[in-house]
Amino acid sequence: MNVQWRKSTHSSGVNDEDCVELGRLAPRVGIGVRDSKDPDGGHLTLSVAEFASLVECVKRHSER
């Protein structure tokens, strides 16, 4: 599977210690999330619904 990974827009550069990349996996598979510093280390696979829930949770906690 050829995934085009996209780095978070919140990344501050190559030395950022907390950076993730997202990739749209095959149709109906979901969204891949991986550590940008270890691209060969595997990824977490989330369904579209799980990813949306994660984003909402992050938004709620960042507003505190």
C-alpha positions in Angstrom: 0.0 0.0 0.0 1.4 3.3 -1.1 0.5 5.9 1.6 1.3 9.6 1.2 2.1 10.8 4.7 1.5 14.3 5.8 3.3 16.0 8.7 1.2 18.0 11.2 1.0 21.7 10.5 1.7 22.2 14.2 5.2 20.8 13.8 7.8 23.4 14.5 10.5 21.8 12.3 13.0 19.0 12.0 14.0 19.2 15.7 10.4 19.0 17.0 10.1 16.2 19.5 6.4 15.9 19.4 5.4 15.5 15.7 3.1 13.0 14.0 2.2 12.3 10.4 -1.1 11.3 9.0 -1.8 9.1 6.0 -5.0 8.1 4.3 -4.9 4.3 4.1 -6.7 2.2 1.5 -10.4 2.9 0.9 -12.5 1.8 3.9 -9.3 1.0 5.9 -9.0 4.4 7.7 -6.3 6.8 8.8 -2.7 6.0 9.7 -0.9 7.9 12.4 2.8 7.5 12.9 5.8 9.2 14.6 7.5 11.4 12.0 10.9 10.7 13.6 10.5 6.9 13.1 8.7 6.5 9.8 9.6 2.8 9.5 8.4 2.0 13.1 4.9 1.2 12.1 1.7 3.2 12.5 -1.6 3.2 14.4 -4.6 2.5 12.2 -7.8 4.4 13.1 -11.2 4.2 11.4 -12.5 7.5 10.1 -14.9 7.7 13.0 -12.2 6.9 15.5 -9.9 9.6 14.0 -12.7 12.1 14.1 -13.3 11.3 17.8 -9.6 11.6 18.5 -9.5 15.1 16.9 -12.5 16.2 18.9 -10.9 15.0 22.1 -7.7 16.8 21.4 -9.6 20.0 20.6 -11.5 19.8 23.8 -8.4 19.3 25.9 -6.4 22.0 24.2 -9.1 24.6 25.0 -8.5 24.1 28.7 
